[in-house]
């Protein structure tokens, strides 16, 4: 058990709590780094979608300002540019950590469709009103 818990804690785990489309920046995922670290260019796996996501743009959030950064660590809250098909509530994990999730989550969880999810993306500011 201790060996398995160490393997999970050593994995890179990023939880997406909000998705948003923002004009010139494109599709953004706001999330928190639960464990490990991320750096520019890493390739992660989506736990729910099962597809790969390359970390191409990371921004630290301060009020309405986004500052580009190259690396984040556990506890950091940032936004990433992500593919449109990625949804709120998803986890991005290191590719080697992806196979371990089936041991942590309830049986069938990764294969089942979400009970409910909704996402609204606005193309222009006029659409938001």
C-alpha positions in Angstrom: 0.0 0.0 0.0 2.8 2.5 0.9 4.6 1.8 -2.4 1.4 2.4 -4.4 0.6 5.7 -2.5 4.1 6.9 -3.3 3.6 6.1 -7.0 0.4 8.2 -7.1 1.9 11.1 -5.1 4.9 11.1 -7.5 2.6 11.4 -10.5 1.7 14.8 -12.1 -2.0 15.4 -11.4 -3.8 18.6 -12.6 -7.5 19.1 -11.8 -9.6 21.3 -14.2 -12.3 23.1 -12.3 -13.3 25.6 -15.0 -13.2 25.9 -18.8 -13.7 29.1 -20.7 -13.2 30.4 -24.3 -11.5 33.7 -24.3 -11.1 35.5 -27.7 -7.4 35.6 -28.8 -6.3 33.2 -26.1 -8.6 30.4 -27.2 -9.9 27.6 -24.9 -8.6 27.9 -21.4 -8.7 25.4 -18.5 -8.4 26.8 -15.0 -7.1 24.3 -12.6 -4.9 23.3 -9.6 -1.8 21.2 -9.6 -2.5 18.5 -7.0 0.9 16.8 -7.1 4.1 16.8 -9.0 5.0 19.6 -11.4 4.3 20.6 -15.0 6.5 22.4 -17.5 6.2 23.7 -21.0 6.1 21.0 -23.6 5.0 18.1 -21.4 2.4 15.6 -22.7 -0.3 14.6 -20.3 -3.3 12.2 -20.5 -6.9 13.2 -19.9 -8.4 10.7 -17.4 -12.0 11.0 -18.7 -11.3 11.5 -22.4 -8.3 9.2 -22.7 -6.5 11.5 -25.2 -3.2 13.3 -24.9 -2.8 17.0 -24.1 0.4 18.9 -24.7 1.2 21.7 -22.3 1.7 24.6 -24.7 0.8 27.7 -22.7 0.6 28.2 -19.0 -0.5 31.4 -17.3 -0.5 32.5 -13.6 -3.7 34.3 -12.7 -3.7 37.6 -10.7 -7.0 39.5 -10.9 -7.5 40.1 -14.6 -3.8 39.7 -15.5 -2.4 36.5 -17.0 1.4 36.1 -16.8 3.1 33.4 -18.9 5.1 30.9 -16.8 7.2 27.9 -17.8 6.8 25.6 -14.8 4.3 25.0 -12.0 4.4 22.9 -8.8 1.8 21.2 -6.5 -0.6 23.8 -5.1 -0.3 26.3 -7.9 -3.5 27.5 -9.6 -3.1 28.4 -13.3 -4.8 28.3 -16.6 -3.7 26.3 -19.6 -4.5 26.4 -23.3 -6.3 23.2 -24.0 -8.2 21.3 -26.7 -11.9 22.1 -27.1 -13.0 18.6 -26.1 -11.4 18.8 -22.6 -14.1 19.4 -19.9 -14.4 20.8 -16.4 -14.0 18.1 -13.8 -11.3 16.2 -15.8 -7.9 15.3 -14.5 -4.7 15.6 -16.5 -2.1 13.1 -15.4 1.4 12.1 -16.5 1.2 9.4 -19.1 2.9 6.9 -16.8 0.4 7.7 -14.0 -2.6 7.1 -16.3 -2.6 3.3 -15.9 -2.5 3.6 -12.1 -5.8 5.5 -11.9 -7.8 2.3 -12.5 -6.5 1.1 -9.1 -7.6 4.3 -7.3 -11.0 5.1 -8.8 -14.2 2.9 -8.5 -14.4 0.1 -11.0 -15.7 1.2 -14.4 -15.4 5.0 -13.5 -13.0 5.7 -16.3 -15.2 4.0 -18.9 -18.5 5.5 -17.9 -19.9 8.7 -19.3 -20.2 11.7 -16.9 -23.5 11.9 -15.1 -23.9 15.5 -16.1 -21.7 18.2 -17.6 -22.3 21.4 -19.4 -20.1 23.9 -21.0 -20.9 27.3 -22.6 -18.3 28.9 -24.7 -18.9 32.4 -26.2 -17.3 33.4 -29.4 -17.7 37.1 -29.0 -18.4 39.6 -26.2 -21.9 40.3 -27.8 -22.8 36.6 -27.3 -22.2 36.9 -23.6 -24.9 39.5 -23.2 
